[in-house]
Amino acid sequence: MPRNPNHIKAFSKSADSYDAYNIVQKEVAVALLAKIDYQPRSILDLGAGSGAIYRLIDWELERFVAVDQSPQMCKKHPNDHSIEIICANFDDPLLYEDLGRFDLVISSSALQWSQHLQKTLGQISHHTDHIAFAIFCDKTFETIYRLTKRKSFLPNSAELLQSVDKYFDIEHEIKEYQLTFEDNLSKFRYIKRSGVSGGDRQLSYTETKKLIQAYPLEYLEFEVIFVWGRSKKS
Ligand SMILES: C[S@@+](CC[C@H](N)C(=O)[O-])C[C@H]1O[C@@H](n2cnc3c(N)ncnc32)[C@H](O)[C@@H]1O
């Protein structure tokens, strides 16, 4: 499938607000929901955060279960009679006990944090016939990783497709986003605060300073794979 670079401008003046730090994730949530051409009545949202997916749903729901391991995020999620908020790790098999079945399991900008995605996908497959995932992949911050000679902790899109394909008949699309900044310092501030960085080895002060001086692009790069489809057994 063709890759569509999506260009987003986030200038340094506005980049200090909470919304600006989630600008790519917000776009991703909108693009993910656009893949769903039916109206699932029961939805399990893994890594639901402050409710980007729930807030975009404009049809009536019977049950919406939002899972997030961060208590702060769980507090920010909308809450009403049709919503259950579970503060838990989506990799934990105990989460799935007695959870029931859902018309759709969705996850936007979160499954890249899974410690064992294959196993978690197996769990998910017992609870739904339909999935829709948007997952950040290893071309995110590609130039930074190249300059610092580090390996991304994010999953590779081809490997990820193989994993999902074991359980689900899927369609997919890979989108590249470019987020433009006024200067390099703003870019690195964004990375620090956005929650899309990670990995075990953080750069030292000197390494960061060198990187800020050497970074050649006006924008940061993001790669997101969208996968959606139905269970192989259905
Ligand atoms: C980038 S945010 C995305 C939030 C929301 N889905 C959105 O589209 O705005 C990723 C969320 O995944 C949650 N998360 C990361 N790893 C998780 C895990 N293993 N189990 C449950 N939630 C997790 C984080 O706490 C965070 O709220």
PDBQT file of the ligand as one rigid body, heavy atoms in Angstrom, charges set to zero:
ROOT
HETATM    1  C1  LIG A 301       0.055   7.778  23.530  1.00  0.00    +0.000 C 
HETATM    2  S1  LIG A 301      -1.189   7.387  24.689  1.00  0.00    +0.000 S 
HETATM    3  C2  LIG A 301      -2.613   7.136  23.654  1.00  0.00    +0.000 C 
HETATM    4  C3  LIG A 301      -3.881   7.349  24.395  1.00  0.00    +0.000 C 
HETATM    5  C4  LIG A 301      -5.158   7.287  23.569  1.00  0.00    +0.000 C 
HETATM    6  N1  LIG A 301      -5.399   5.939  23.063  1.00  0.00    +0.000 N 
HETATM    7  C5  LIG A 301      -5.105   8.279  22.425  1.00  0.00    +0.000 C 
HETATM    8  O1  LIG A 301      -5.262   7.862  21.262  1.00  0.00    +0.000 OA
HETATM    9  O2  LIG A 301      -4.933   9.476  22.701  1.00  0.00    +0.000 OA
HETATM   10  C6  LIG A 301      -0.749   5.721  25.155  1.00  0.00    +0.000 C 
HETATM   11  C7  LIG A 301      -1.531   5.244  26.383  1.00  0.00    +0.000 C 
HETATM   12  O3  LIG A 301      -1.261   3.857  26.559  1.00  0.00    +0.000 OA
HETATM   13  C8  LIG A 301      -1.143   3.603  27.938  1.00  0.00    +0.000 C 
HETATM   14  N2  LIG A 301      -0.353   2.378  28.095  1.00  0.00    +0.000 N 
HETATM   15  C9  LIG A 301       0.946   2.161  27.723  1.00  0.00    +0.000 A 
HETATM   16  N3  LIG A 301       1.306   0.904  28.006  1.00  0.00    +0.000 NA
HETATM   17  C10 LIG A 301       0.217   0.299  28.543  1.00  0.00    +0.000 A 
HETATM   18  C11 LIG A 301      -0.026  -1.014  29.031  1.00  0.00    +0.000 A 
HETATM   19  N4  LIG A 301       0.927  -1.950  29.002  1.00  0.00    +0.000 N 
HETATM   20  N5  LIG A 301      -1.255  -1.299  29.512  1.00  0.00    +0.000 NA
HETATM   21  C12 LIG A 301      -2.235  -0.358  29.557  1.00  0.00    +0.000 A 
HETATM   22  N6  LIG A 301      -2.055   0.921  29.098  1.00  0.00    +0.000 NA
HETATM   23  C13 LIG A 301      -0.844   1.242  28.595  1.00  0.00    +0.000 A 
HETATM   24  C14 LIG A 301      -0.457   4.846  28.497  1.00  0.00    +0.000 C 
HETATM   25  O4  LIG A 301      -0.688   4.983  29.879  1.00  0.00    +0.000 OA
HETATM   26  C15 LIG A 301      -1.116   5.935  27.656  1.00  0.00    +0.000 C 
HETATM   27  O5  LIG A 301      -2.270   6.461  28.285  1.00  0.00    +0.000 OA
ENDROOT
TORSDOF 0
